[in-house]
Amino acid sequence: MDVTMKKVVEASYLTADSAAHYRTILRYFYHQHERMRDFIAPEEILDYMRSIPAFSEYQEDQLHQQLGQLVKWNNLIARQDMTSAKTIEEYKKKRFRYQSTPYTIEIERMLVVLEKKVGDTFQGSLERSQFDRLLQALITLQTEIEKGLSKNAEEYMRIWEDVFRYFQTIRTSTADYIAYINSEQTDQRMQTEAFLVYKNQFTTYLRDFIVSLQKTSLQIGERLNELSLGKLDSFFQKLIEHRRSIPRLEDVSSSEQEWKTEYQEYWGSLRQWFLGSTSQQSELEVLQWQTNEMIRRMTRYVQRIGERQQHFRSRKNDYLHLAKWFANSPSLDDAHKISSVVFGSMTIQHLQLEEGTTDNLHSDTWEENPTILTLKPRTNRYREKTKPGSMTSNAEKKTRQREQYLEERRQERVLIDQYMTEGVIQLSALSKVEPFIRKVLLGWIGKSMASKDRKVKTDYGLVVKVTIDKENSILLESDDGTLKMPDALFEFEEQGGSMR
């Protein structure tokens, strides 16, 4: 039977009727294990239990009964204590000392971590430094492989553990933070006005993470592409050598292939997270999309809060204050001056002028004739009056534009034909291309990704099948620079038949 289908008897003490006693006893064993004390006598446990106010009436018979039950649940291992036996009766009494099992230690270690969690919300963070550390660890790994792996096997195990410690931190921290942002509690808090105080802090935090992620992830992806399983085979052998050097009573010869498979699977998960596969999107791309989506969502919330504030804002106090100014004016001229400042041209925020009023660049504004603008009411019920008029035919203009467009397509077709050999364009066979041709080819590659059969219909009436070779990279040179990209093959087909 698969181990995942078996009943975990070791966890029975967590839900038993006397769970308070069992958990207190095993937590004491856990703390002693961390202090490198493995075998604990019942008298010591009894003194500890009675030192707790809630268990001051704890009995010795009850302790021995519960210790025996923990032994049945595989939480403790009982070993007979013969060191203090002075008589035959003491030896026959079978005094025991107890040791916690590895399974129990891991359960208690997990519980200690869970108890430190605050509330029922996710925590996590978007740590930019972890990507930099992972990149440096990969660079160190690649450098050692290129040097021929001349160091001690223990040093390579440390490098391997560094890589996956940083990777594990990235996975757990980012996943927990994304879950925290997408949680219902956080979503409700973002819709309150109190969120405006933290808006800039959140946006800056996410934006800086995106910028750093885009810079570092490309370098990490390039390192992972260069470190294939074939190059890592000798490195895996060093890791197996280190594990084999650790003294074990069991026969480890049969486990070496399992260890190598384990390392390959770990490496495959790392590549999958950053590079993805032909059938699955990488987790890195999902992380970038989710981070951008969080920024867009925050922006929408801030916009809605601002609109809500403006909608319910009252300017009654402002108008009353202005009315006091006018009421306290000593003369009508002073009231006119206040009116010119409050309602005059000084308060205008936007100016609108008709285009082409004059061709004179040195003409001043006040020298031009005034323009009359009609102000429309700000109401949804307003409808502008229209008069029936004639329709202007633009057939001639459309014909000229159509001919111009077709001529440009014909010129483009001529340029494409220059790079075509028997109905095929192989990027690796091209020495140099025009920037326009590069843009067209990249556009075909992009459109082919959305098609199952990887075929694209061009503006020239042709059907192009695009095949991308991700294993080989090329340098596509143009007048404006050089582009590093995977090799691609373009096969042209006429509508209804092949060109080759």
FISEMI-152575 format. One record per residue (C-alpha): z, y, x; residue in one letter. Coordinates in steps of 0.1 Angstrom, whole numbers, padded with zeros to 4 digits, always signed. Layout:
N
ZYXA;...
END
This chain:
500
+0000+0000+0000M;-0008+0035+0012D;+0023+0054+0025V;+0016+0083+0001T;+0021+0059-0029M;+0055+0046-0018K;+0087+0058-0033K;+0107+0081-0010V;+0141+0065-0012V;+0154+0088+0015E;+0152+0118-0009A;+0174+0102-0035S;+0205+0120-0023Y;+0190+0154-0034L;+0191+0145-0071T;+0220+0120-0073A;+0250+0126-0095D;+0272+0134-0064S;+0244+0154-0047A;+0269+0181-0036A;+0289+0155-0016H;+0258+0138-0002Y;+0241+0171+0008R;+0272+0184+0025T;+0277+0152+0045I;+0240+0151+0057L;+0239+0188+0064R;+0269+0182+0088Y;+0250+0154+0104F;+0220+0177+0108Y;+0240+0204+0125H;+0255+0179+0149Q;+0221+0164+0156H;+0209+0199+0166E;+0239+0201+0190R;+0228+0167+0205M;+0257+0147+0189R;+0242+0117+0172D;+0271+0093+0164F;+0298+0107+0141I;+0330+0090+0132A;+0342+0089+0095P;+0375+0106+0104E;+0356+0136+0117E;+0335+0138+0085I;+0366+0135+0064L;+0383+0164+0082D;+0352+0185+0077Y;+0349+0177+0040M;+0386+0186+0034R;+0381+0219+0053S;+0358+0230+0025I;+0379+0245-0004P;+0357+0228-0031A;+0364+0194-0015F;+0401+0198-0006S;+0410+0167-0027E;+0383+0145-0011Y;+0395+0109-0006Q;+0388+0085+0023E;+0378+0057+0000D;+0353+0080-0016Q;+0339+0089+0018L;+0334+0053+0029H;+0317+0045-0005Q;+0293+0074-0002Q;+0285+0067+0035L;+0276+0031+0025G;+0253+0045-0002Q;+0236+0068+0023L;+0231+0037+0045V;+0213+0019+0016K;+0191+0050+0011W;+0181+0049+0048N;+0197+0083+0054N;+0222+0070+0079L;+0224+0041+0104I;+0258+0024+0108A;+0269+0011+0142R;+0301-0008+0147Q;+0326+0010+0169D;+0343-0014+0193M;+0355+0011+0218T;+0389+0019+0202S;+0397-0017+0190A;+0430-0028+0206K;+0438-0058+0184T;+0419-0085+0167I;+0428-0071+0133E;+0412-0037+0143E;+0381-0055+0155Y;+0378-0074+0123K;+0381-0043+0102K;+0347-0032+0115K;+0350+0004+0121R;+0317+0022+0121F;+0301+0053+0135R;+0271+0068+0118Y;+0238+0083+0129Q;+0213+0102+0108S;+0177+0088+0106T;+0147+0108+0117P;+0134+0109+0081Y;+0167+0126+0070T;+0166+0151+0099I;+0131+0162+0088E;+0142+0165+0052I;+0172+0187+0061E;+0150+0208+0085R;+0126+0214+0057M;+0155+0223+0033L;+0168+0248+0059V;+0134+0265+0060V;+0132+0265+0022L;+0166+0280+0018E;+0156+0310+0039K;+0128+0318+0014K;+0138+0348-0007V;+0130+0345-0044G;+0100+0327-0057D;+0074+0350-0042T;+0051+0343-0012F;+0057+0362+0020Q;+0032+0359+0049G;+0013+0386+0068S;-0021+0394+0082L;-0013+0393+0119E;-0042+0406+0141R;-0024+0395+0173S;-0026+0358+0164Q;-0065+0359+0165F;-0063+0375+0199D;-0039+0349+0211R;-0061+0321+0197L;-0091+0335+0215L;-0073+0337+0248Q;-0061+0301+0244A;-0097+0290+0237L;-0109+0309+0267I;-0083+0291+0289T;-0093+0258+0274L;-0130+0264+0281Q;-0122+0276+0317T;-0102+0245+0325E;-0130+0222+0312I;-0155+0240+0333E;-0133+0237+0364K;-0132+0200+0360G;-0097+0194+0346L;-0079+0192+0380S;-0044+0201+0367K;-0016+0180+0355N;-0020+0164+0320A;+0011+0181+0308E;-0005+0215+0314E;-0034+0206+0292Y;-0011+0194+0264M;+0006+0228+0265R;-0029+0245+0262I;-0037+0223+0232W;-0004+0230+0215E;-0009+0267+0220D;-0043+0266+0203V;-0031+0249+0173F;+0002+0267+0171R;-0017+0300+0168Y;-0042+0284+0144F;-0014+0271+0122Q;+0003+0306+0121T;-0030+0321+0111I;-0036+0296+0083R;-0001+0298+0068T;+0005+0335+0072S;-0028+0346+0058T;-0027+0321+0029A;+0008+0332+0020D;+0000+0369+0021Y;-0031+0364+0000I;-0011+0345-0025A;+0015+0373-0025Y;-0011+0400-0032I;-0027+0379-0059N;+0006+0370-0076S;+0014+0383-0111E;+0045+0402-0099Q;+0025+0421-0073T;-0004+0428-0097D;+0020+0443-0122Q;+0036+0465-0095R;+0002+0478-0084M;-0005+0491-0119Q;+0026+0514-0119T;+0027+0549-0106E;+0052+0539-0079A;+0023+0520-0061F;+0007+0554-0052L;+0034+0559-0025V;+0023+0526-0008Y;-0014+0528-0015K;-0024+0544+0019N;-0001+0520+0038Q;-0016+0489+0021F;-0052+0501+0026T;-0048+0510+0062T;-0031+0476+0069Y;-0059+0457+0053L;-0087+0478+0068R;-0073+0475+0103D;-0070+0437+0098F;-0106+0435+0087I;-0119+0455+0117V;-0099+0434+0142S;-0109+0402+0124L;-0146+0410+0126Q;-0143+0418+0163K;-0123+0387+0173T;-0137+0361+0149S;-0173+0363+0163L;-0160+0356+0198Q;-0139+0327+0186I;-0169+0313+0167G;-0190+0315+0199E;-0164+0297+0219R;-0161+0269+0193L;-0199+0265+0193N;-0199+0261+0230E;-0170+0236+0230L;-0187+0205+0215S;-0170+0172+0211L;-0189+0159+0241G;-0175+0185+0264K;-0140+0179+0250L;-0140+0141+0255D;-0126+0143+0290S;-0100+0168+0278F;-0089+0144+0250F;-0085+0118+0277Q;-0061+0140+0295K;-0040+0145+0263L;-0039+0107+0258I;-0029+0103+0294E;+0001+0126+0288H;+0012+0108+0256R;+0008+0075+0274R;+0031+0087+0302S;+0060+0092+0278I;+0082+0060+0280P;+0080+0041+0247R;+0093+0006+0239L;+0064+0000+0216E;+0029-0010+0227D;+0009+0022+0228V;-0024+0007+0240S;-0035+0001+0204S;-0028+0037+0195S;-0050+0054+0221E;-0081+0053+0198Q;-0060+0066+0169E;-0048+0095+0191W;-0084+0104+0201K;-0095+0103+0164T;-0065+0125+0156E;-0075+0151+0182Y;-0111+0151+0170Q;-0100+0156+0134E;-0078+0185+0144Y;-0106+0201+0163W;-0130+0195+0134G;-0105+0214+0110S;-0104+0243+0135L;-0143+0245+0135R;-0144+0241+0098Q;-0120+0270+0093W;-0140+0294+0114F;-0176+0281+0112L;-0178+0262+0080G;-0205+0235+0075S;-0239+0231+0059T;-0222+0222+0025S;-0191+0243+0026Q;-0183+0280+0033Q;-0159+0287+0061S;-0123+0298+0053E;-0128+0328+0075L;-0156+0342+0053E;-0134+0335+0022V;-0105+0354+0039L;-0128+0384+0046Q;-0141+0384+0010W;-0106+0382-0004Q;-0093+0411+0019T;-0122+0433+0008N;-0116+0424-0028E;-0079+0434-0024M;-0090+0468-0012I;-0114+0473-0041R;-0088+0462-0066R;-0062+0487-0051M;-0088+0514-0053T;-0095+0506-0090R;-0058+0507-0098Y;-0053+0540-0081V;-0083+0555-0099Q;-0069+0543-0133R;-0035+0557-0126I;-0050+0591-0116G;-0071+0591-0148E;-0041+0583-0169R;-0020+0611-0153Q;-0048+0636-0158Q;-0053+0625-0194H;-0016+0631-0204F;-0011+0662-0182R;-0001+0693-0202S;-0009+0728-0189R;+0013+0745-0214K;+0038+0758-0188N;+0009+0771-0167D;-0005+0791-0196Y;+0030+0805-0205L;+0035+0816-0169H;+0001+0834-0170L;+0009+0850-0203A;+0041+0865-0188K;+0020+0881-0161W;-0003+0897-0187F;+0027+0908-0209A;+0044+0924-0179N;+0013+0943-0167S;+0020+0981-0167P;-0015+0991-0178S;-0048+0977-0191L;-0065+0981-0158D;-0039+0959-0141D;-0044+0933-0168A;-0082+0934-0161H;-0075+0928-0124K;-0053+0898-0131I;-0080+0885-0155S;-0106+0888-0128S;-0085+0868-0104V;-0074+0841-0129V;-0107+0837-0148F;-0132+0854-0126G;-0157+0842-0100S;-0130+0836-0075M;-0119+0805-0094T;-0153+0790-0097I;-0156+0757-0078Q;-0192+0748-0083H;-0224+0770-0081L;-0257+0758-0096Q;-0290+0775-0088L;-0326+0768-0098E;-0346+0755-0070E;-0376+0774-0056G;-0365+0809-0068T;-0380+0825-0037T;-0398+0816-0004D;-0382+0844+0016N;-0355+0830+0039L;-0339+0864+0045H;-0334+0872+0008S;-0299+0879-0004D;-0284+0864-0035T;-0279+0897-0054W;-0315+0906-0048E;-0328+0878-0070E;-0330+0879-0108N;-0301+0863-0126P;-0306+0828-0140T;-0294+0820-0175I;-0278+0786-0179L;-0269+0769-0211T;-0234+0754-0213L;-0232+0723-0234K;-0201+0715-0254P;-0178+0688-0239R;-0177+0665-0269T;-0191+0631-0277N;-0206+0643-0309R;-0228+0669-0294Y;-0265+0660-0295R;-0291+0682-0280E;-0320+0692-0302K;-0354+0679-0293T;-0389+0690-0302K;-0418+0666-0304P;-0442+0671-0275G;-0472+0655-0259S;-0471+0626-0236M;-0485+0631-0201T;-0506+0602-0187S;-0498+0592-0151N;-0524+0565-0149A;-0543+0581-0120E;-0510+0586-0100K;-0500+0550-0106K;-0534+0538-0095T;-0531+0557-0062R;-0496+0544-0056Q;-0507+0509-0064R;-0536+0511-0039E;-0513+0525-0013Q;-0488+0497-0018Y;-0515+0470-0016L;-0530+0485+0015E;-0496+0484+0032E;-0492+0448+0022R;-0526+0440+0036R;-0517+0456+0069Q;-0484+0436+0069E;-0504+0404+0063R;-0526+0411+0093V;-0496+0416+0115L;-0480+0384+0102I;-0512+0364+0109D;-0511+0375+0146Q;-0479+0355+0150Y;-0490+0325+0130M;-0502+0293+0147T;-0518+0268+0123E;-0497+0281+0094G;-0464+0280+0114V;-0443+0306+0131I;-0417+0293+0156Q;-0393+0320+0166L;-0385+0304+0200S;-0423+0306+0208A;-0425+0343+0203L;-0421+0365+0233S;-0417+0399+0216K;-0421+0411+0180V;-0423+0445+0163E;-0391+0457+0146P;-0409+0455+0112F;-0419+0419+0118I;-0383+0411+0127R;-0371+0427+0095K;-0395+0407+0074V;-0386+0374+0091L;-0349+0380+0087L;-0355+0389+0050G;-0372+0356+0045W;-0343+0338+0061I;-0318+0356+0038G;-0338+0348+0007K;-0342+0311+0017S;-0304+0307+0018M;-0303+0312-0020A;-0329+0285-0026S;-0322+0248-0027K;-0355+0238-0011D;-0353+0267+0014R;-0386+0281+0002K;-0395+0318-0004V;-0424+0334-0022K;-0437+0364-0002T;-0454+0395-0014D;-0487+0381-0001Y;-0488+0352-0025G;-0477+0327+0000L;-0448+0302-0001V;-0428+0300+0031V;-0404+0271+0039K;-0377+0282+0063V;-0359+0257+0086T;-0330+0269+0107I;-0320+0251+0139D;-0283+0260+0143K;-0279+0239+0174E;-0303+0261+0195N;-0299+0298+0199S;-0327+0322+0210I;-0331+0358+0220L;-0355+0377+0197L;-0368+0407+0217E;-0381+0439+0201S;-0387+0475+0212D;-0353+0486+0197D;-0332+0458+0212G;-0326+0421+0215T;-0311+0399+0187L;-0293+0366+0195K;-0298+0342+0166M;-0304+0305+0157P;-0340+0293+0162D;-0360+0292+0129A;-0393+0276+0118L;-0415+0292+0091F;-0441+0269+0074E;-0466+0287+0052F;-0481+0272+0021E;-0506+0286-0003E;-0499+0285-0040Q;-0508+0250-0048G;-0516+0237-0013G;-0508+0238+0024S;-0524+0262+0049M;-0522+0236+0077R;
END
